[in-house]
Amino acid sequence: MKLRQLEYIHEVARQKLNITAAARVLHTSQPGVSKQIRLLEEELGLLIFERNGKHLDGITPAGQRILETTRRVLSEVDNIHRTASEFADADRGSLCVATTHTQARYALPDTIAAFRQSYPRVSLHLNQGAPPQIASWAAAGDADFAIATEALEHFDELIMLPCYHWNRCVLVPREHPLAENGALTVEALAQYPIVTYTFGFTGRSHLDQAFAEHGMTPDVVLTAVDADVIKTYVRLGLGVGVVANMAYDPAHDDGLVRLDASDLFAASTTHIGFRRNLFLAGYMRRFIAMFAPHLTPQIIDRAIESYPGPRFDDLIAELWPRLPTR
């Protein structure tokens, strides 16, 4: 069994059984990938992939187990490389952060700028997606960090650390009746069509929950993953916008009035998650501390040593009152 063979079956699975696409990513030929898969199956005495003629059309039960182990093996190989780099060249490497548009656009720019200034030889990659995608990328080793508000808790292999609390605001054009009504209520908000985040993005579930607690259903006429898109349609008069507080920029959002909605909706908490077996190079720990200063190297070590279990839960409870609000 060769490490390269494990890389081949892993990539074929990632490419949804498309050998040609896998070969392209691996910088080799399609026949070469097919041959190495056959050799590995012959050595193991079982089939990893189900076949329909010359095409792969499924993964066998044994193949599923082998691929799970393969992901762990390749992750540890990556850790070996990171460890070597840490000692050979401490400020050189790569870092992939998976996050939502809102985090990338409004929460991360200062951290990214400071990190690049401190570590110019670290190749930084920012991948944007839906929270379930973000979590799955980190769990599968396709990203080092996942930064999101929702969905991370569904992946037990991710250690999730709280970064900050945040809440929402309502955005309306200056001439809108809500801009002159003073205190905002759910009942008042329910009288107007709403433009907000797609469900599963940026704490959208708390909006639905707040309306449900009042026996109401929000009249959501348009959803988007991008707060800037939401603001565009608010300006066009399609409805009132409900966005994260951090997404409002007085310098660029002239023409819109911001109404505080923190009393209407439960606060949300953004977390940063990483795999339990991920080797955290010094620059990776520094990135976490830049984004969430309370997550010191000592706190990170305590989290890794205690996860999962009561001591980890105690650590999170200890951190919770110290979280900033954005």
C-alpha positions as CSV (number, residue, x, y, z in Angstrom):
1,M,0.0,0.0,0.0
2,K,1.3,3.4,-1.0
3,L,0.4,6.8,0.3
4,R,-0.2,8.0,-3.2
5,Q,-2.9,5.3,-3.6
6,L,-4.7,6.7,-0.6
7,E,-4.4,10.2,-2.1
8,Y,-6.0,8.8,-5.3
9,I,-9.0,7.2,-3.7
10,H,-9.5,10.2,-1.4
11,E,-9.6,12.6,-4.4
12,V,-11.8,10.4,-6.5
13,A,-14.3,10.3,-3.6
14,R,-14.0,14.1,-3.3
15,Q,-14.7,14.5,-7.0
16,K,-17.9,12.5,-6.7
17,L,-16.4,9.5,-8.4
18,N,-15.1,11.4,-11.4
19,I,-11.7,9.9,-12.1
20,T,-10.9,12.4,-14.9
21,A,-11.5,15.3,-12.5
22,A,-9.5,13.6,-9.8
23,A,-6.6,13.0,-12.2
24,R,-6.6,16.7,-13.1
25,V,-6.4,17.8,-9.5
26,L,-3.6,15.2,-8.8
27,H,-1.7,16.3,-11.9
28,T,-1.6,12.7,-13.3
29,S,-3.4,10.7,-16.0
30,Q,-6.9,9.1,-15.7
31,P,-5.5,5.6,-16.6
32,G,-2.8,6.0,-13.9
33,V,-5.4,6.7,-11.3
34,S,-7.6,3.8,-12.4
35,K,-4.6,1.5,-12.3
36,Q,-3.6,2.5,-8.8
37,I,-7.1,2.0,-7.5
38,R,-7.3,-1.5,-8.9
39,L,-3.9,-2.3,-7.5
40,L,-5.0,-1.1,-4.0
41,E,-8.2,-3.1,-4.2
42,E,-6.3,-6.2,-5.3
43,E,-3.9,-5.8,-2.4
44,L,-6.7,-5.4,0.1
45,G,-8.8,-8.2,-1.4
46,L,-12.0,-6.1,-1.7
47,L,-13.7,-3.4,-3.7
48,I,-13.6,0.2,-2.6
49,F,-15.8,1.5,-5.4
50,E,-18.8,0.0,-7.1
51,R,-18.6,-0.1,-10.9
52,N,-21.0,0.0,-13.8
53,G,-18.9,-1.0,-16.8
54,K,-15.8,1.2,-16.8
55,H,-17.4,3.9,-14.7
56,L,-17.6,4.2,-10.9
57,D,-21.1,4.6,-9.6
58,G,-20.8,4.2,-5.8
59,I,-18.7,3.4,-2.8
60,T,-19.0,0.0,-1.1
61,P,-19.6,-0.3,2.6
62,A,-16.0,-1.4,3.1
63,G,-14.9,1.5,0.9
64,Q,-16.7,4.0,3.2
65,R,-14.8,2.7,6.2
66,I,-11.5,2.7,4.3
67,L,-12.1,6.3,3.1
68,E,-12.8,7.4,6.7
69,T,-9.5,6.0,7.8
70,T,-7.8,7.4,4.7
71,R,-8.9,10.9,5.6
72,R,-7.4,10.5,9.0
73,V,-4.2,9.2,7.6
74,L,-3.8,12.0,5.1
75,S,-4.6,14.5,7.8
76,E,-1.8,13.2,10.0
77,V,0.6,13.3,7.0
78,D,-0.3,16.9,6.6
79,N,0.4,17.4,10.3
80,I,3.8,15.9,9.8
81,H,4.6,18.4,7.1
82,R,3.3,21.3,9.2
83,T,5.4,20.1,12.2
84,A,8.5,20.0,10.0
85,S,7.7,23.5,8.6
86,E,7.2,24.8,12.1
87,F,10.7,23.9,13.0
88,A,12.4,24.6,9.7
89,D,10.6,27.8,8.7
90,A,8.3,29.1,11.4
91,D,6.7,32.0,9.5
92,R,6.1,30.2,6.2
93,G,3.2,28.0,5.3
94,S,-0.4,28.1,4.2
95,L,-3.7,28.8,6.0
96,C,-7.2,28.2,4.6
97,V,-10.2,29.9,6.3
98,A,-13.7,28.9,5.4
99,T,-16.4,31.4,6.3
100,T,-19.6,33.1,5.3
101,H,-19.9,36.2,3.2
102,T,-20.9,38.3,6.2
103,Q,-17.8,37.2,8.2
104,A,-15.5,37.7,5.2
105,R,-16.9,41.1,4.4
106,Y,-17.4,42.6,7.8
107,A,-15.7,40.7,10.6
108,L,-12.4,39.5,9.1
109,P,-10.8,42.3,7.1
110,D,-8.9,43.9,10.0
111,T,-7.6,40.4,11.1
112,I,-6.6,39.5,7.6
113,A,-4.8,42.8,7.1
114,A,-2.9,42.4,10.4
115,F,-2.1,38.8,9.8
116,R,-0.7,39.5,6.3
117,Q,1.5,42.2,7.7
118,S,2.9,39.9,10.4
119,Y,3.2,36.8,8.2
120,P,3.8,37.9,4.6
121,R,5.2,34.4,3.7
122,V,2.1,32.6,4.7
123,S,-0.2,31.8,1.8
124,L,-3.7,32.8,2.9
125,H,-6.9,31.4,1.3
126,L,-10.4,32.5,2.1
127,N,-13.2,30.2,1.0
128,Q,-16.8,31.4,1.3
129,G,-19.9,29.2,1.5
130,A,-23.0,28.2,3.4
131,P,-22.4,27.2,7.1
132,P,-22.9,23.5,6.4
133,Q,-20.3,23.7,3.6
134,I,-17.9,25.6,5.8
135,A,-18.1,23.0,8.6
136,S,-17.8,20.1,6.2
137,W,-14.7,21.6,4.5
138,A,-13.0,22.0,7.9
139,A,-14.0,18.5,9.0
140,A,-12.7,16.9,5.8
141,G,-9.4,18.8,5.9
142,D,-10.2,21.0,2.9
143,A,-10.0,24.1,5.2
144,D,-8.0,24.7,8.4
145,F,-10.5,26.9,10.2
146,A,-14.3,27.3,9.9
147,I,-15.7,30.6,11.0
148,A,-19.5,30.7,11.2
149,T,-22.5,31.2,13.4
150,E,-24.6,28.2,12.5
151,A,-24.1,24.5,11.6
152,L,-20.6,23.9,13.2
153,E,-22.2,22.1,16.1
154,H,-23.2,19.2,13.8
155,F,-19.6,18.1,13.3
156,D,-18.2,16.3,16.4
157,E,-14.7,16.2,14.9
158,L,-14.5,20.0,15.1
159,I,-13.4,21.8,18.2
160,M,-15.5,25.0,18.3
161,L,-14.4,28.0,20.3
162,P,-16.7,31.1,20.8
163,C,-15.4,34.3,19.4
164,Y,-18.0,37.0,19.9
165,H,-21.7,37.7,20.3
166,W,-23.7,39.8,17.8
167,N,-27.2,40.8,17.1
168,R,-29.3,42.4,14.3
169,C,-30.6,45.7,13.1
170,V,-33.4,46.7,10.9
171,L,-32.6,48.8,7.8
172,V,-35.2,51.0,6.2
173,P,-35.2,54.0,3.7
174,R,-35.2,57.4,5.5
175,E,-38.8,58.0,4.5
176,H,-40.1,54.7,5.8
177,P,-42.8,54.8,8.6
178,L,-40.6,52.7,10.9
179,A,-37.9,55.3,10.8
180,E,-40.2,57.7,12.7
181,N,-41.9,55.3,15.1
182,G,-39.3,55.2,17.9
183,A,-39.1,51.9,19.7
184,L,-39.2,48.9,17.4
185,T,-41.4,45.8,18.1
186,V,-42.0,42.5,16.5
187,E,-45.6,43.4,15.9
188,A,-44.6,46.6,14.1
189,L,-42.0,44.7,12.0
190,A,-44.6,42.1,11.1
191,Q,-46.6,44.7,9.2
192,Y,-44.0,45.0,6.4
193,P,-42.4,42.6,4.0
194,I,-38.9,41.5,5.1
195,V,-35.6,41.1,3.1
196,T,-33.1,39.1,5.1
197,Y,-30.6,36.2,5.1
198,T,-31.3,32.8,3.5
199,F,-32.2,30.3,6.2
200,G,-29.1,28.7,7.7
201,F,-27.0,31.8,7.2
202,T,-25.9,34.4,9.7
203,G,-28.3,33.5,12.5
204,R,-31.4,33.6,10.4
205,S,-33.1,31.0,12.7
206,H,-33.3,33.5,15.5
207,L,-35.4,35.8,13.4
208,D,-37.9,33.0,12.7
209,Q,-37.9,32.0,16.4
210,A,-38.7,35.6,17.5
211,F,-41.7,35.8,15.3
212,A,-42.9,32.3,16.3
213,E,-42.7,33.3,20.0
214,H,-45.3,36.0,19.2
215,G,-47.5,33.6,17.2
216,M,-46.5,35.2,13.9
217,T,-44.7,34.2,10.7
218,P,-42.5,36.8,9.0
219,D,-43.4,37.9,5.5
220,V,-40.0,37.2,4.0
221,V,-40.2,38.3,0.4
222,L,-36.5,38.0,-0.6
223,T,-33.5,36.2,0.9
224,A,-29.9,36.5,0.1
225,V,-26.5,35.3,1.6
226,D,-25.0,38.7,1.1
227,A,-25.9,41.7,3.3
228,D,-25.0,44.1,0.5
229,V,-27.6,42.5,-1.7
230,I,-30.2,42.8,1.0
231,K,-29.4,46.5,1.4
232,T,-29.8,47.0,-2.4
233,Y,-33.3,45.7,-2.4
234,V,-34.2,47.6,0.7
235,R,-33.2,50.8,-1.1
236,L,-35.4,49.7,-4.0
237,G,-38.4,49.5,-1.6
238,L,-38.9,45.7,-1.7
239,G,-39.1,45.5,2.1
240,V,-37.3,46.2,5.3
241,G,-34.0,44.6,5.8
242,V,-32.9,42.5,8.8
243,V,-29.1,42.1,8.8
244,A,-26.3,41.7,11.3
245,N,-25.4,44.9,13.2
246,M,-21.8,44.6,11.8
247,A,-23.1,44.8,8.2
248,Y,-24.3,48.4,8.7
249,D,-21.7,51.0,7.6
250,P,-22.8,54.6,8.1
251,A,-20.1,55.8,5.7
252,H,-21.5,53.7,2.8
253,D,-25.1,53.1,3.8
254,D,-26.4,56.7,3.5
255,G,-30.0,56.7,2.6
256,L,-30.7,53.9,5.0
257,V,-31.8,54.3,8.6
258,R,-30.5,51.7,11.2
259,L,-33.0,50.6,13.9
260,D,-31.6,48.7,16.8
261,A,-33.3,45.2,17.0
262,S,-31.2,43.7,19.8
263,D,-34.2,43.6,22.1
264,L,-36.3,41.7,19.5
265,F,-34.0,38.8,18.7
266,A,-31.7,36.5,20.8
267,A,-28.1,37.2,20.3
268,S,-26.0,34.9,18.1
269,T,-22.5,33.7,18.7
270,T,-19.8,33.3,16.1
271,H,-17.4,30.4,16.6
272,I,-14.1,29.3,15.1
273,G,-13.8,25.6,14.5
274,F,-10.9,23.3,13.7
275,R,-10.3,19.5,13.5
276,R,-9.3,17.8,16.7
277,N,-6.2,16.3,15.1
278,L,-5.1,19.5,13.3
279,F,-1.5,20.5,14.0
280,L,-1.7,24.2,14.9
281,A,1.4,26.0,13.7
282,G,2.4,29.1,15.5
283,Y,1.0,31.4,12.9
284,M,-2.3,29.6,13.0
285,R,-2.6,30.1,16.7
286,R,-1.7,33.8,16.1
287,F,-4.5,34.1,13.6
288,I,-7.0,32.8,16.1
289,A,-5.7,35.3,18.7
290,M,-5.9,38.2,16.3
291,F,-9.5,37.4,15.5
292,A,-10.5,36.6,19.1
293,P,-8.0,37.9,21.6
294,H,-9.4,36.0,24.5
295,L,-8.5,32.7,22.7
296,T,-4.9,32.7,23.9
297,P,-2.5,29.8,23.2
298,Q,-3.1,28.6,26.7
299,I,-6.9,28.6,26.2
300,I,-6.5,26.7,22.9
301,D,-4.3,24.1,24.5
302,R,-6.9,23.6,27.3
303,A,-9.6,23.2,24.7
304,I,-7.6,20.6,22.7
305,E,-6.7,18.6,25.8
306,S,-10.2,18.6,27.3
307,Y,-12.3,18.1,24.1
308,P,-14.8,16.5,24.3
309,G,-16.0,16.3,27.9
310,P,-17.0,18.1,31.0
311,R,-13.7,20.0,31.3
312,F,-14.2,21.4,27.8
313,D,-17.8,22.4,28.7
314,D,-16.4,24.2,31.8
315,L,-13.9,26.1,29.7
316,I,-16.6,27.3,27.3
317,A,-18.7,28.4,30.3
318,E,-15.7,30.3,31.6
319,L,-15.2,32.1,28.3
320,W,-18.8,33.0,27.7
321,P,-19.0,36.1,29.9
322,R,-15.8,37.4,28.4
323,L,-17.0,37.4,24.8
324,P,-17.2,40.8,23.2
325,T,-20.4,42.0,21.4
326,R,-20.2,43.4,17.9
